[in-house]
Amino acid sequence: MRRSGIATKLTALILSCAILILGLVVGYTYRASRASIIEMAHENAAALAQATANKIGAVFSETSKVAATMAVSQEDIKINEPQIVNMSKRILSANPGIFGMAVAFNPFAFDRSRELYAPYTHRTGRKVTTDILGGPEYQYPYMDWFQLAHELNKPIWTEPYFDSGGGNSPMITFATPFSRRTHQGMQQVGVVTADIELNWLQTIVNDIKVYDTGFVFLLSRHGTFIAHPIQDMVMNETIFTYAEEVGVPEIRELGKRMVAGESGFIRLPPVAKFGVVHVTYIPLPGQNWSLGVVMPESELLASLHSLTNTIIAISVVGALLLAGMVTLVSRSIIRPLQTLTGVTGEIAKGNLDIELPAIASGDEVGDLAESFSAMKRDLKTHIAKLTTTTAVKERIESELRIARDIQMGILPKIFPAFPERTEVDVYATIVPAKEVGGDLYDFFFIDDRQFCFLVGDVSGKGVPAAFFMAVTKTLLKAVAERNAEPGTILAKVNDDLAADNPSCMFVTLFLAILDMETGTLRYANAGHNPPLLLSLKDGPQWVETLEEPMAGAMPDMTYTTRTMQLMPGDTLFMYTDGVTEAMNANGDLYEESRLLETLTRLAGEDITTQIRGVEASVAAFAGEAEQSDDITMLAVRYVGPRPA
């Protein structure tokens, strides 16, 4: 992509942005529409389930009322068998939802000569017939529908069952006990039942359409399938056994919720041929049953998937059209640029006489062509000036190198400096921050006994500081040879420098004169950093100064001469602020405390090692940071008087 043309990059960028935006829109729309469709489907399924439950509940409610009325009629002790049968037939004729009705008496309760008596009126095809139940082959007192109502002494709905003695079909029975007054009071004498054939439930369930393959199912209070599109599962399997067969634990969780009488929604993982399904479930309180509506997700979202695919197809076609349009427009813009590119390649090679093509597009490309033309003219002028400037710069750099050599040449740098003099050892080093700098040091014998040495730092950097440094050094040596007091020397040099100093430059100076015979050191300080005395007896310590002003700024300044006694082996370490103010990359200063620590560690070494050690310490501290000031150090060690 880096080597592709602008047209290709522009097309790719615009197309990528368009695809990204479209993808975000389509993705958001799909997610929002999917959530809305599923929520609406759940609401519709809940309404469908409730309507179905109400329809089923109405049948059960009507059946329970009819059975309760029949039970009340049986409390009349005078009612006989024909009356019971006739009443049952009238009820069945008036209630087509009831398959059969039985009045089952307790043993010997209807007729003391007959142990079991239970007239059962039921439908046979289009006719209503009555069978008398009871006998060795049908012991109804031991059946659930009779025992539960009899023992609990309240109306009950039985679990679905297959009635082989009466209707010979799957049934659910409403059973309610009835009593008669005896000489011992009201006593329970039998049970009235009303049977509902479950086939009508299956018909109701099958008639409900839920998309193409969705369906409705009914569970009993124990989870048995009462109605289901797969007929073999009805009355033969529970939802829990089905969960084990298909290996989907979520179906078992659904069964627990439905059996517990809960209502809600659940999304099940792929199940058999249905794939992922959504199940809405509600209870049927009167029977403790539960009804579920199964909706395959693929059918639920089929219209959304179709719409999304259509949008994607339209987007692809639109993206291709957009790419074509962007390519055409960008190429019409890029073609003049390509022409300019070829010409500028020649200009880059140094051919500034090549003719630029005439581009009169009246837009930014035309402005660019005019800019290239102006650039070519300016380049020719600039190169000519640059050639002259380069020559001048090279001459200045050459002169600065010569000036550096001259400046370094006026400083003593041969060590040992006085090999014939054993009373003193001296060593110095200077590292300018630029080609030339303003630091200075010097040492010389005023006479056979007096040894003068000094360190100074001129304000500013570069050539002015170097000139001022050279003048200062020359004056110091000339004045020192005529005067014996350091304070007097600095005062005279100050006046000479200030007399003709329109730029107000100044210099800090520390000057000392050592008596070789006695070790007496006289010194004066014109605003310079205090030196360190490396005493063999007392260790390193700062030399006390009076903080008197620097030299050269103002005339008529006085400087005090102070005296100290050096013992053989003592060293005076002098430096400029380039040492203590050296900075690292974080802007931290080297400072006097680090210098004192370094010289304390090097106290027993010779002066050359001491100075080199400080140089290494400063360099390690500064790291990669650029040197900001000249670094100058001078160490003088008093060895002792010359042997007689």
Secondary structure in CASP SS format (residue, H / E / C, confidence):
PFRMAT SS
TARGET T0000
AUTHOR 0000-0000-0000
METHOD secondary structure of the structure
MODEL  1
M C 1.00
R C 1.00
R C 1.00
S C 1.00
G C 1.00
I H 1.00
A H 1.00
T H 1.00
K H 1.00
L H 1.00
T H 1.00
A H 1.00
L H 1.00
I H 1.00
L H 1.00
S H 1.00
C H 1.00
A H 1.00
I H 1.00
L H 1.00
I H 1.00
L H 1.00
G H 1.00
L H 1.00
V H 1.00
V H 1.00
G H 1.00
Y H 1.00
T H 1.00
Y H 1.00
R H 1.00
A H 1.00
S H 1.00
R H 1.00
A H 1.00
S H 1.00
I H 1.00
I H 1.00
E H 1.00
M H 1.00
A H 1.00
H H 1.00
E H 1.00
N H 1.00
A H 1.00
A H 1.00
A H 1.00
L H 1.00
A H 1.00
Q H 1.00
A H 1.00
T H 1.00
A H 1.00
N H 1.00
K H 1.00
I H 1.00
G H 1.00
A H 1.00
V H 1.00
F H 1.00
S H 1.00
E H 1.00
T H 1.00
S H 1.00
K H 1.00
V H 1.00
A H 1.00
A H 1.00
T H 1.00
M H 1.00
A H 1.00
V H 1.00
S H 1.00
Q C 1.00
E C 1.00
D C 1.00
I C 1.00
K C 1.00
I C 1.00
N C 1.00
E H 1.00
P H 1.00
Q H 1.00
I H 1.00
V H 1.00
N H 1.00
M H 1.00
S H 1.00
K H 1.00
R H 1.00
I H 1.00
L H 1.00
S H 1.00
A H 1.00
N C 1.00
P C 1.00
G C 1.00
I C 1.00
F C 1.00
G E 1.00
M E 1.00
A E 1.00
V E 1.00
A E 1.00
F E 1.00
N C 1.00
P C 1.00
F C 1.00
A C 1.00
F C 1.00
D E 1.00
R C 1.00
S C 1.00
R E 1.00
E C 1.00
L C 1.00
Y C 1.00
A E 1.00
P E 1.00
Y E 1.00
T E 1.00
H E 1.00
R E 1.00
T E 1.00
G C 1.00
R C 1.00
K E 1.00
V E 1.00
T E 1.00
T E 1.00
D E 1.00
I E 1.00
L E 1.00
G C 1.00
G E 1.00
P C 1.00
E C 1.00
Y E 1.00
Q C 1.00
Y H 1.00
P H 1.00
Y H 1.00
M C 1.00
D H 1.00
W H 1.00
F H 1.00
Q H 1.00
L H 1.00
A H 1.00
H H 1.00
E H 1.00
L H 1.00
N C 1.00
K C 1.00
P C 1.00
I E 1.00
W E 1.00
T C 1.00
E C 1.00
P C 1.00
Y E 1.00
F E 1.00
D E 1.00
S C 1.00
G C 1.00
G C 1.00
G C 1.00
N C 1.00
S E 1.00
P E 1.00
M E 1.00
I E 1.00
T E 1.00
F E 1.00
A E 1.00
T E 1.00
P E 1.00
F E 1.00
S E 1.00
R E 1.00
R E 1.00
T E 1.00
H C 1.00
Q C 1.00
G E 1.00
M E 1.00
Q E 1.00
Q E 1.00
V E 1.00
G E 1.00
V E 1.00
V E 1.00
T E 1.00
A E 1.00
D E 1.00
I E 1.00
E E 1.00
L C 1.00
N H 1.00
W H 1.00
L H 1.00
Q H 1.00
T H 1.00
I H 1.00
V H 1.00
N H 1.00
D H 1.00
I C 1.00
K C 1.00
V E 1.00
Y C 1.00
D C 1.00
T C 1.00
G E 1.00
F E 1.00
V E 1.00
F E 1.00
L E 1.00
L E 1.00
S C 1.00
R C 1.00
H C 1.00
G C 1.00
T E 1.00
F E 1.00
I E 1.00
A E 1.00
H C 1.00
P C 1.00
I C 1.00
Q H 1.00
D H 1.00
M H 1.00
V C 1.00
M C 1.00
N C 1.00
E C 1.00
T E 1.00
I H 1.00
F H 1.00
T H 1.00
Y H 1.00
A H 1.00
E H 1.00
E H 1.00
V H 1.00
G C 1.00
V C 1.00
P H 1.00
E H 1.00
I H 1.00
R H 1.00
E H 1.00
L H 1.00
G H 1.00
K H 1.00
R H 1.00
M H 1.00
V H 1.00
A C 1.00
G C 1.00
E C 1.00
S C 1.00
G E 1.00
F E 1.00
I E 1.00
R E 1.00
L E 1.00
P E 1.00
P E 1.00
V E 1.00
A H 1.00
K H 1.00
F H 1.00
G E 1.00
V E 1.00
V E 1.00
H E 1.00
V E 1.00
T E 1.00
Y E 1.00
I E 1.00
P E 1.00
L E 1.00
P C 1.00
G C 1.00
Q C 1.00
N C 1.00
W E 1.00
S E 1.00
L E 1.00
G E 1.00
V E 1.00
V E 1.00
M E 1.00
P E 1.00
E H 1.00
S H 1.00
E H 1.00
L H 1.00
L C 1.00
A H 1.00
S H 1.00
L H 1.00
H H 1.00
S H 1.00
L H 1.00
T H 1.00
N H 1.00
T H 1.00
I H 1.00
I H 1.00
A H 1.00
I H 1.00
S H 1.00
V H 1.00
V H 1.00
G H 1.00
A H 1.00
L H 1.00
L H 1.00
L H 1.00
A H 1.00
G H 1.00
M H 1.00
V H 1.00
T H 1.00
L H 1.00
V H 1.00
S H 1.00
R H 1.00
S H 1.00
I H 1.00
I H 1.00
R H 1.00
P H 1.00
L H 1.00
Q H 1.00
T H 1.00
L H 1.00
T H 1.00
G H 1.00
V H 1.00
T H 1.00
G H 1.00
E H 1.00
I H 1.00
A H 1.00
K C 1.00
G C 1.00
N C 1.00
L C 1.00
D C 1.00
I C 1.00
E C 1.00
L C 1.00
P C 1.00
A C 1.00
I C 1.00
A C 1.00
S C 1.00
G C 1.00
D C 1.00
E H 1.00
V H 1.00
G H 1.00
D H 1.00
L H 1.00
A H 1.00
E H 1.00
S H 1.00
F H 1.00
S H 1.00
A H 1.00
M H 1.00
K H 1.00
R H 1.00
D H 1.00
L H 1.00
K H 1.00
T H 1.00
H H 1.00
I H 1.00
A H 1.00
K H 1.00
L H 1.00
T H 1.00
T H 1.00
T H 1.00
T H 1.00
A H 1.00
V H 1.00
K H 1.00
E H 1.00
R H 1.00
I H 1.00
E H 1.00
S H 1.00
E H 1.00
L H 1.00
R H 1.00
I H 1.00
A H 1.00
R H 1.00
D H 1.00
I H 1.00
Q H 1.00
M H 1.00
G H 1.00
I C 1.00
L C 1.00
P C 1.00
K C 1.00
I C 1.00
F C 1.00
P C 1.00
A C 1.00
F C 1.00
P C 1.00
E C 1.00
R C 1.00
T C 1.00
E C 1.00
V E 1.00
D E 1.00
V E 1.00
Y E 1.00
A E 1.00
T E 1.00
I E 1.00
V E 1.00
P C 1.00
A C 1.00
K C 1.00
E C 1.00
V C 1.00
G C 1.00
G C 1.00
D E 1.00
L E 1.00
Y E 1.00
D E 1.00
F E 1.00
F E 1.00
F E 1.00
I C 1.00
D C 1.00
D C 1.00
R C 1.00
Q E 1.00
F E 1.00
C E 1.00
F E 1.00
L E 1.00
V E 1.00
G E 1.00
D E 1.00
V E 1.00
S C 1.00
G C 1.00
K C 1.00
G H 1.00
V H 1.00
P H 1.00
A H 1.00
A H 1.00
F H 1.00
F H 1.00
M H 1.00
A H 1.00
V H 1.00
T H 1.00
K H 1.00
T H 1.00
L H 1.00
L H 1.00
K H 1.00
A H 1.00
V H 1.00
A H 1.00
E C 1.00
R C 1.00
N C 1.00
A C 1.00
E C 1.00
P H 1.00
G H 1.00
T H 1.00
I H 1.00
L H 1.00
A H 1.00
K H 1.00
V H 1.00
N H 1.00
D H 1.00
D H 1.00
L H 1.00
A H 1.00
A H 1.00
D C 1.00
N C 1.00
P C 1.00
S C 1.00
C C 1.00
M C 1.00
F C 1.00
V E 1.00
T E 1.00
L E 1.00
F E 1.00
L E 1.00
A E 1.00
I E 1.00
L E 1.00
D E 1.00
M C 1.00
E C 1.00
T C 1.00
G C 1.00
T E 1.00
L E 1.00
R E 1.00
Y E 1.00
A E 1.00
N E 1.00
A E 1.00
G E 1.00
H C 1.00
N C 1.00
P C 1.00
P C 1.00
L E 1.00
L E 1.00
L E 1.00
S E 1.00
L C 1.00
K C 1.00
D C 1.00
G E 1.00
P E 1.00
Q E 1.00
W E 1.00
V C 1.00
E C 1.00
T C 1.00
L C 1.00
E C 1.00
E C 1.00
P C 1.00
M C 1.00
A E 1.00
G C 1.00
A C 1.00
M C 1.00
P C 1.00
D C 1.00
M C 1.00
T C 1.00
Y C 1.00
T C 1.00
T C 1.00
R E 1.00
T E 1.00
M E 1.00
Q E 1.00
L C 1.00
M C 1.00
P C 1.00
G C 1.00
D C 1.00
T E 1.00
L E 1.00
F E 1.00
M E 1.00
Y E 1.00
T C 1.00
D H 1.00
G H 1.00
V H 1.00
T H 1.00
E C 1.00
A C 1.00
M E 1.00
N C 1.00
A C 1.00
N C 1.00
G C 1.00
D C 1.00
L E 1.00
Y C 1.00
E H 1.00
E H 1.00
S H 1.00
R H 1.00
L H 1.00
L H 1.00
E H 1.00
T H 1.00
L H 1.00
T H 1.00
R H 1.00
L C 1.00
A C 1.00
G C 1.00
E C 1.00
D C 1.00
I H 1.00
T H 1.00
T H 1.00
Q H 1.00
I H 1.00
R H 1.00
G H 1.00
V H 1.00
E H 1.00
A H 1.00
S H 1.00
V H 1.00
A H 1.00
A H 1.00
F H 1.00
A H 1.00
G C 1.00
E C 1.00
A C 1.00
E C 1.00
Q C 1.00
S C 1.00
D C 1.00
D C 1.00
I E 1.00
T E 1.00
M E 1.00
L E 1.00
A E 1.00
V E 1.00
R E 1.00
Y E 1.00
V C 1.00
G C 1.00
P C 1.00
R C 1.00
P C 1.00
A C 1.00
END
